[in-house]
Amino acid sequence: MEKISGRIVVLIFVIALALGGCGNTAGIETDKTKVITDNSTPEELYERALKEDTLVVYTVSTRAVDTKEAFEKAYPGLFVEVRDLRSPNLIEEVEKGSSNGTPVCDVVICNDNSGEFKSRLVDTGIVVAFLPEDIGNHMEEGAADGMVSFLNEAEILFYSTKEHTECPIENIWELTEEKYKDRVYMPNPLRSFSTYAFCASSLDHSTEFEAAYEAYAGEKLKLEGAENAAEYFWKKVSENIIFTNSSDEVTEALNDGKADFGWCVSSKLRLADVGYSLAPAYKLIPFSGCRTSYAVMMTKGCKNENSAKLFIRFLLGEKDGQGAGLKPFSTAGTWSVRGDVPDGNEVPLSDISLIAPDQQRLIDEKEKVVMFWTDILKGNQ
């Protein structure tokens, strides 16, 4: 293998919109985005949706197929086409459709771990946020901050339970030791948005890396030039890393015992329920990974607006949180954004040692981060 790779307080909606055939719809302006609500009941949306065409959903999660099947069963006569894409390709396709004046899809399900989704689709108004008020009242603060997030995940370090009965390390600097040469796997951060979010965001945590090194080595880290502790860590640990194209390759390496450790999305924890030999390292000094989230949005001017609104309601779990559309995403390694919907994880997200990405900073410093990681990957070919 080649070595590279609270609750939300729903704001007072002050702008009444008269969208043809869309019922009682309103929205509020933010800096660059608009959160739209529609007080139509699911029955009213369904009646109007029956007059529309096949709903097209672009998604980065294959679990949307299960939501599609449950949706079609719940609403006979409505049909959904799901297209599964990697995040960069999804953004490019939706962007291209907008520039041509014809949206390629009605609903977009995407993570925004790199800031690309926000800068290219949200801030430009190509996609818009739809959040029914009766659902928004149950969601945690920040879950509809320009985008409607429907679940939380994390890019987190896993270890192989085929090789270890418990996590053999306590400090992230231990991964730099010679015994873990080619035994640490990670998706290429320039290919994986969730890995990029972690790697890029960690560069802002040099102080934590320095403190962790001192706890690990018993002495202060000696740095040269303009390099900070975070940059030094990644240059050092990259000598032990096998970079892959996806989290799937990481989980396979952990399961086969080819890897002792691997960073991948936390939702892969569900594979442990079907026999995979992997477990998360929830507590590491200074942190184990990075918090991420998934958003569901409508494309501006979409062809099947009523169907899109009905599908988003369904995906968000409906008013009572019991809707079948959210259940495919309520698995081990995903955490609910609704205060009235338990996520079933033994460990709350707040108890995991994670950093949170600053999306605007990721956008502003993209060139610098890409250059840094390009140099590291070139050095490890």
N, C-alpha and C positions, 0 to 999 in steps of 0.2 A: 504494500500500500504506500502511496506517495505521501510524504510528510508535509502536508500543507493544511489546510482547512481550519358612630354615627349615622347615619342616614343622610341621604341627600335631601336638602330642603328644596323642594321644587319652587323655583323662582316665580314671581308673579308674571304671568304672560301678558305683555302690554301691547302686543301688536296683533290685531285680528287679521287673519288672512282669509281670503275667499278663494280657495282652491277648487276648481271645478270638479264636482263629484266627490269631494273629499270630506264632507260633513263639517262639523264644527272644529276648525283647526286654528291653532294659534301658535305664536312663537316669540322668543325674545332674542334681541340682537346682543351678541357679545362682540369682542374685538373683530373677529374674522368669521365667526361661526354662528349658527342659529340652532337652537334646540326647539324642535317642533313637537307639539302635542296634538292629539286628535281625540275629542271626547266621544267619538262614535263607539258604539258597543261592538263587540266581536261579531254579533249577528248582523249589524248594519254594514260593517266592512265586508263580511262574507257575501252579503246580497250584491254589493257593488262589484266585488272581486269576480263573481261568476260571469260578469260581462267582459272580463279582461282575458288576456292571453296567458301563456305559460310563464310562470314566475322564474326568473333566472337569478341564481345565487352564485356569486364567486366567493370561494372560501379557502382558507389555509388549513382548515381542519376537516379531515374525512368524517368526523363525527356528525357533521352537518347532514350527511346522507341519512342517518337515523332520524334526525329531526324532520327531514323532508318526508320520510315514509310515514311518520306519526302525523304530520301535518295533512298529508293527502288522505289519510284515514279519518282524521277529525273533520275535514272539510271536503266531502265528496264533490267531484266536479272541478276541483282545483288541482293543477299540476305544477310541479317544481322541477326545474333542471338545475342540477348542482355541478359546478365545475371546480375541481380541486387544483389549486395553483400554489406555488411557493410565493412568499410575500413579495419579492422583487418583481416577479412576473405578473402577479395580480395588480400591483400598483401601476405597472407599465401599461397593461391592457386597459384598465379603467381610465387611465389618463389619456390614452390614445383614442378611446371611444368618445371621450368628452371633447377632445380637440376636433374630432370629425363631426360633432354635433349630434351623434347618435349613441346614447349610453349603451354599453355592451351588456349590462346587467341591471337588475333592480335592487339587489341587496348585496352588501359586501361584509364579509366576516374576516377580520384581519387583526393581527397584533400590531402594535406600534412601538416596538422595542428600540428601533433605530432612529425614530423621529421622521422617517421617510413618509409614512402614512399621513402623519399630521401635516408636514410641510407641503406635500405634493397633492394630497387629495382633500384633507380637511380644511386647511387654511385657504386653499384656492376655491373652496365651495363646490368641488366636484362631487363630494359626498356630503350628506346632511344628516344631522342627528335627529332621530325620532324617539320620543320617550312618552308613552301614555302616562298621564298624571296619576292614575290609580295604581300604576306599577312604580313610578318614580318615588312615591311616598315611602316605599319599603326599601329603597336602595341606599347603600352607604354613601357618606359624603365623598364627593369627588368622582363618583361612578359615571356622571354625565357632565364632565367638565370639557365641553366641546365635542367629546365623543361619548357614545354610550357603551360602557364596558359591561359585559355580562358575566365574566368570571376572571379570577386572578390565578396566575400560575407563577412559576419561578424557574429561572435557569439555575440549576443547583448541582452540586457535586454528588455523584453516586459512587458507591464502592461495590465490588463484586462479592456477593455472599458465597460464591463458589470458592473464592480464595480466602475470605475472612469471615469469621463468625460475628464480628463487630467491627465498627470503623477503626482501623489501626492508627489513625492520626488524629491529633487535636488541633494542630496549627497548620495553616495553609502552606507555610514555608517548608514543611516536611516533604511536600511534593517535589521539591528541587533536589532531593537526595538521589545519589547514583543508583540505589537499588530500585528506583522507580523509572529508570531509563526505558523509554518506549512502553511504559505500563500505564500511562495517563492518556486518555483519549478526549478529544474535544472537536466539535464541529468547527470548521473554518469560520472565524468571526466575520469574514468578508462575504460569506455565503449565507450564514444563519443570522437572522435579525435578533433572536433572543440571545445568542452567544455574543453578538456584537454589543448588545445593550449592557451585558455584564462586563465584558472586557473594556469597553469604552468608559462606562460609568466608574469602574474601579480606578481609573487613572486620576480621578478626583479625590482619592482616599489614600494619598501617600502617607499621611500622618498615622493612619491605622496600620498600614503595612510596616512602617518603621517600628511602631510599638510591638507589633506581632513578631517581628524579627528579633527584637531584644528579648522578648519572652521565650523565643525558640532557641536563640544562640547564646543568650546570657551576656551579650555585648551589643553596643550600638552598631547599626549598619553603617559601613563606610562607603560613601558614594563619591563618584568622580564627575567632574564637569557639571552640566546642567541637568543631568539625569535625576529623576526623583525615585523614591522607593517603589512606587507602583510600576513604573517603567522597568526598573531593575528586576523586579520579581518576574514580570512576564518574559523578559529576555532570558532570564535564568531558567524558569520552569519550561519554557518552550523547547529547551534542549531535551526534555523528557517526554514531550507531547507528540502523539500521533494525531495529526489534524485530518478530520474526515469531512465528508460532504453533508452529513446530516446526523441528527440525534439517533436515528435508527441504527446506523453503523456503530455508534457508541454503545447502545444497549446490547447489540449482538456481541460486541467484544467483551462486555462485562459478563454476559451470560455464558460465553464460551470460555471465560477465564483468561482471555488474551490480555485483558486490562485489569489492573487493580482498581483504577479510578476512572471516572469519566463525567464530564459536564454535559448535561442535557436537560430538556424541559421536564419539569416536575410531573407532568401528566403521564410520563412514561412509567411512573410508579404503578399504574394499573397493570402493567405487564407482570409485576410480581405476583398478582392474583392468579395469573395463568401459568405460573411456574418459572418465570425468569429469575435468574440469580443476581438480583440487584437490590440495593437499599440506599436510601438517601442519607447523606451526612448533614443532619439538620443544624448541628452546632459545631462551628469551626472558628478558630481565632484567625483573623478578625471577622471573617464572614465566609459563608459557604457559596453564595451566589447572589442573584439579583431578582427582585420582584418584577413580574411582567403581567400583562393583562391582554384580554381580547375584546375588541370592539365590534359592534354590529351597526351598520349604517345603511341609509338609502342613497342611491345615486340621484343627483339633482336632475329633475325632468324625466325620471324613469317612466317607462311605458305602463307598468302595472303597479300604480301607487297604492291602491287599496289592498291588493294582494301582498305587497311589500309590508305595509303596516300590520296586516293581520299575521304575517309570518314572524315579524319582529316581536309582536305581542306574544306569540306562541313560543318563540325561542327564549324570551325573558321569563317564561313560566306563568304567564297570565296574572290576573289581579291577586289571586290567592297563593301564587308561588307553586301551585301543584300541577301546572300544565306539563304535558308530556314532552314538550319541545326542549325544555331545559335538562331533562333527565339524562340524555346521552352525554352531556358535558359534566354531569355531577358524579365524577369518578375520583378515585384516589389521586392525589396530586393536583387537584383543582379546588379552589376555594370560592365560596359563594360571595357575591357582592350584595345580596339581599339579607337584611336583618331578620327576615321571617322565614328564611330557607336554610336549614342546616346543611353543611357540605359533607359531613360524614368522615372528615379527616380526624385522626386521633390527635394530631398536633396542629394547633391554630397557626395561621400564617404569621401572626405577631410573635410567636415563640421561636421562629426560625431566624438564624443569623443571616439576614439579607440586607443588601443595599437597595435603594430605589433610584431608578434612572431619572435624570433631569432631561426631559425630551428637548427642551429648547437649547440646552447646552450641547446635547448630542448633535443637533442641527447646526449650531454655530461653529462647532469644532470638528465637523465631519472631515474636512480635508486633512487636518492635523492627525486625527485618529487613524484614518485610512492609510496615510503615509507611514505612520508608526507600525501598523500591523502588516503592511506590505513589505516593509524591510524585515520584520521578524519572519514572515513566511518565506521570503526569498532566502534567508539565512538558514532555513531548515529544510530546504529541498534536497 
